[in-house]
Amino acid sequence: MRSTWRRGHRRTLKTKELTQSKIEEVSLEILLRHAVKAKHGLEKKV
């Protein structure tokens, strides 16, 4: 019984790590898009 709980716990940790990395990837993409937009805006102003 204990080993099953541990295995399940490990699985939840794995999914947590995966979701965390996914969130980081998405936020990085958003940041990159904002940077590109800002760059284009600056180029238009100049």
C-alpha positions in Angstrom: 0.0 0.0 0.0 2.8 2.4 0.9 4.7 1.8 -2.4 1.5 2.5 -4.4 1.1 5.8 -2.6 4.7 6.7 -3.2 4.4 5.8 -6.9 1.3 7.9 -7.2 3.0 10.8 -5.3 6.0 10.6 -7.6 3.6 10.8 -10.6 1.9 13.9 -9.3 5.4 15.5 -8.8 6.3 14.7 -12.4 3.1 16.3 -13.7 3.7 19.3 -11.5 7.2 19.7 -13.0 5.8 19.3 -16.5 3.1 22.0 -16.0 5.7 24.3 -14.4 8.0 24.0 -17.4 5.0 24.4 -19.8 4.0 27.6 -17.9 7.6 28.9 -18.2 7.6 28.1 -21.9 4.4 30.0 -22.5 5.4 33.0 -20.4 8.7 33.1 -22.4 6.8 33.1 -25.7 4.6 35.9 -24.4 7.6 37.9 -23.3 9.3 37.4 -26.7 6.1 38.5 -28.5 5.9 41.6 -26.4 9.6 42.4 -27.0 9.1 42.0 -30.8 6.0 44.2 -30.7 7.9 46.9 -28.7 10.8 46.7 -31.1 8.4 47.2 -34.1 6.8 50.1 -32.3 10.1 51.8 -31.7 11.1 51.3 -35.3 7.8 52.9 -36.4 8.3 55.8 -34.1 11.9 56.4 -35.5 
